[in-house]
Amino acid sequence: MNKLFLLGFFLISSCSHGPINVSLPFSEKEENQRNLLLGKWKGSAETKKDGIYEWLIHRNKDGTYKLWSKLHGNVFIEEGVWGSSGDIYFRSAKWLKENNKKTAMEATAVSDAAAEIIYLDEKKFSFKYLESGEVLTVYKVSDETSF
């Protein structure tokens, strides 16, 4: 990660441009979006193979998340990091637990996802995955909600 940061820094610093602000603060809109995304959100969607995919995600203020999902009776638990910048929401899975076995996830298109924030308020969050174009909607639920 540090090597990647240094490479990016050297690439940016070698370009001819004016001074840059390397410690950009969140805008008020971004701070509000991040706060709205905190807590538990639940969703479901019909799959292309005659099934219902259900999920519950709990986003924490420290940038971590836990996602419970169910498909065809199988329950999966995913843990990772999340964030938002501008109108982009992203998550990166680090661990997957299936049948009481926890395995580390490699960085892939499946484990990392970015989406455009289409709509977000205290009760509803709609987003469009950048890669697939799929639009999903989740609804805020109580922190006591379990899966």
N, C-alpha and C positions, 0 to 999 in steps of 0.2 A: 504494500500500500504506500509506504514512504517513497519507494523508488518511482511509483507511478506519479505521486504528487510532485516529486522533484523533476521528473521528465516533463510533466505539464507546466511546471513553473518555468523551466528553461525554455520550453517552446514558446510560452507566452512572452517571456522577457526578451526573447530574441527578435520578436516582431517589432516593427516600428509603429508606435502609437503613443498616445499621451499617457499620463499617470493613471493608474488604476487603483481602486479601493479593494484591498485584499480582505477586508473584514466587513463585508457587506452585511448590514443588519436586516432582519426580516422586516418587510413592509407590514403595516397594520393589517392589510388583507391576508397576507401569508400567516401572520400570527393567529388571526381569527380562524383561518381554515384549519391550522394545526390543532387548535383547541377544540374545534367542532368535531374533528376526526377521532378524538380521544374516546375511550370507553368501549362498550360492546355494541356491535352492529350485526344484524342477522339478515340473511338472504337465501333465496332459492331460485333455481332455474331448471328448465327442462333441458335434457341433453338430446343430442341428435340420435342417440341409441336407446330411445324409449326408457329413460330414467329421469329421476329428479335428483339434482345435486343440491344439497343443503349445506350451509356453512354459518359459523358464528366466529367473528373475529374480535379480539380484545386488543386495542391499541393503547400502549402505555406512553406516558409523558416522556420517558427516557428514550423513546424511539424503538422500543422492542414491541413485538406482537406475538400473540398466540392465536392460531386458527384451528378450529375444529371443523371437520367436513365429513359428510356422509354421502356415499354413492353406492347403490345396490346393497345396502345394509352394512357395508364396510365403513368403519370410522377411522379417520386419519387425524393426527395432530401435528401441526406444523408450527415451528417457532422461527422467528427471524427479526429483521429490522425493517422499519418503514420510515417514510418521510414524505414531504411535499415541498415543492418549489414552484412558485407561480401557480399555474393551473395544472400542474402535473403531480400526480400521486404515484408513489412507487413503493415496492416492497421487495425484500430479498430473503428467501427462505434459507435458514442455516441448518435446521434439524427437522427430521420427519419421523414421527412415531406411528408404527403400524403393528398391530398384534403384539403390543408390549415390547417392541424392539425399536430402539431409537438409533437412527443413522444420520450421519452428517450428509448434507446435501452439497453437491458440486454446483458451482455457478453455471446455470444453463438458462435457456430461454423459458423453461418451465419454472425454474426456481426464482427467477428475477422477472418482475413485471412492472411496467410503467403504464399509466393510464391518464387520460385527460379528464379533469374534473368538469363534469357537465352541470351538475346541480349539487349544492350542499347547503343544508340548514341543520337545525337542531334535531330533526327527526328523519331526514331522508338524504341519501348520498347516491347519486348516479354518476357513473364513470364509464369511459370508453377506452378499452385496451388499445394501445398504440399499434401493437403487432397484429392482432386479429381483427380489430374493429368491433369486437363484441361490446355491447352496452349492457351493463348490469346495474341493478339498484339494490341497495341494502337499507335497512331501517334500524334506527337506534332502539336499543332495548335496555332494560334495567341491568345494572352491574351484577345483580343477583341471578340473572338468567344463565342457565347452564345448558349444555348440549346433550 
